[in-house]
Amino acid sequence: MLTPITFHDGAIELIDQTRLPQEVVTLTIRDYRELADAIREMRIRGAPAIGIAAAYGVVLGIQALTDGAVLDEHFKKVIEELAGTRPTARNLFWALERMTQVFRENRDTGLEFLKERLLDEAKRIHEEDIEANKRIGSHGAKLIPDGATILTHCNAGALATGGYGTALGIVRAAWEVGKLKKVLVDETRPRLQGARLTAWELKQDGIPFELITDSMAGSFMACGEVDAVVVGADRIARNGDTANKIGTYPLAVLAHHHQVPFYVAAPTSTVDPTIKNGSQIPIEERDPSEVTQIRNVRIAPEGVNVRNPAFDVTPAGLITAIITERSVLEPPYTEAIENVLHG
Ligand code: MRU
């Protein structure tokens, strides 16, 4: 199964997603600061994959340490460096919290044992994510009608997770049971995760799809060509408001207008229990060059003012269901989320 990241012999190996689809290049990373840069530069991206990478990053950070006297101070520095990479992805902070918990429980057991426990936990986070995606896929496929065209945005596939994908997990599961006709893939400006990554993944699996520009989605819905919109999530608030790749919110508005079901697919690790609603979700602003250039080719005049929020928030009221590994959540979400987390 395609996974964007592995850990062997003390090093992380990851597919450099900035080079896809032209080249499949594997980077070998041994330093946690290099891993933090790879996350910032989106060589690995997608909330669950960022969480898994950060967990392995903690292993790299502690692996190099030989002096137990500076353990606490060093661990804090590693966590801060990794936490400072992508502010919207909830799974990043969730994974760092899990690693911190294992650190606390094992910090006095000796450095070598601690290193082993941290690596075990990172591997567990990775394996659990793949398992969660399979379950999301099978729950979600039940909601997809026969002969369906699914529209998706960005890349919530194997590349964005431990493997299999969330939104693309549902696409894969619907394809496996023979319900899927095709996928409409939004190109997803500015970073083109749809055109570059989702198209690459679907092509590898032989799943039929058509690539469209973001501005075409409404027209296809108006013509009755879309049976469901399925997207991933970067962070879900307690009331169901969901941050995902910029351009997701307008799709939800269009889907509502055209009475097309709008599904969010995400593991429960994407739910932020500390956040009441979407207005509290931190939205990452990225470099203006992502808007003024396409893959290093300038398309706007020099010196223009640019806005570049990487995510938007879809209000819970526009979401038909949130498909998690545990169950399919339906409105009212505050209650459904409370039950899925603590029920
Ligand atoms: O900026 P990115 O490429 O990291 O954004 C990715 C998304 O918005 C995904 O939809 C989300 O992280 C879910 S991935 C399973």
Residues whose N, C-alpha, C, O or C-beta is under 5 A from the ligand:
A	BS01	MRU	R45 G46 A47 P48 H153 C154 N155 A156 G157 A160 T161 T166 Q193 G232 A233 D234 N244 K245
